[in-house]
Amino acid sequence: MKTIVKIGWTLCLILGLCSCHLDSTDSAGDASREDYRFLYDYNAKELDGYTIRWESNTVKVYTGNISGAESFINRWQGPVNFQYVNYIPSDGVSFSYTPSMQYCGVTYYTYNNAGRMIQARVEISTNQFFCKGGLENTVTHEMGHALGFLGHTSDGSLMDPDGGNGNITTRLRNFMSLLYRMPYGTNIKPYLSFALHSPAERYQKDGQQIIERVIY
């Protein structure tokens, strides 16, 4: 999470919002085409239309003894639950402090090309003085990334680059609910209102390729 909003993400969100205005729902529930488009833009786009998430809806988390971290992370509870452990899990999320002042927080995440999240490592700056919303916003924001929100909004809410007003909006709740009610690697292309044309699809069912990413 940074303290300065980048213009590129603003453009990305505008394009995402303007691409679809359908209210139709999918056959499995009450998700709209706009919900699927939002899920594509901030998650499934990385695998050409296949979802990326943890295998279980209960995610292991090591808080690194960051004060208040559990309550901040629990703001996402609902579609996902958390098992807090006293060790760095090889198949979960770990938090730690960093003295770096280049960012408020950063998330390094690893997944395979079948869409299964493998590990996420979150670093939180010890200096939150210039971070909008302070430690709570930073921890909650980075946990959103670790759960699978792989981008930034520009609507003034929690997943803006600077943490916005700290609110987890209905749209963000719908995103997380939709993502975690389907298995990882779910093909959502049939629910999109536009066709995807990719010369080489990055998704592979066998999940042999490991992909590492970083997001601030």
Secondary structure, DSSP 8 states (H G I E B T S, - for coil): --SS--HHHHHHHHHHHHS-----B-TTSS-BHHHHHHHHHHTGGGGTSB--B-SSSEEEEE-TT-TTHHHHHGGGBTTBEEEE-SS--TTSEEEEEE---S-SEEEEEEEETTSBEEEEEEEEES--TTSTTHHHHHHHHHHHHHHT--S---SSSTTSTT-TT----HHHHHHHHHHTTS-TT-B-GGGSSS----SS----TT---EEEEEE-
